[in-house]
Amino acid sequence: MDVKKGGSLVQMQVKLQKHNEKEMGMRKGPWAVGEDTILFNYIATHGGGHWNSVARCAGLRRSGKSYRLRWLNYLRPDVWHGNVTLQEQILILDFHCRRGNMYGGQTCQQLLGRTDNKIKNYWRIE
């Protein structure tokens, strides 16, 4: 895709990133238990936040974005994965009536242990 022929710079960057990931043998798809353990231990030792450096140093051959999402949505110790309770359902409904489709921020803060993604998925699927 050529910028001069109507392709955007962003499209070219995405194409280049996908090409680089393919060349580097980046792993995609479901996470194995061993990968979760390695990522959890790495973050316990070195901390999170610099996800691209985690990608370089942890040795799992995944992208920084993949590490960030896995940690924030699944591995963080304060994330709860059980079913949404009746009390939480009422709170989600109340927030949705007052604020619309705002799944992050205060909603998540009031539902301790729930990610904005979990609340969004609950609202759209249930």
Secondary structure, DSSP 8 states (H G I E B T S, - for coil): --GGGT--HHHHHHHHHHHHHHHTT---SS--HHHHHHHHHHHHHH-SS-HHHHHHHH-S---HHHHHHHIIIII-TT---S---HHHHHHHHHHHHHHSS--STHHHHHSTT--HHHHHHHHHH-
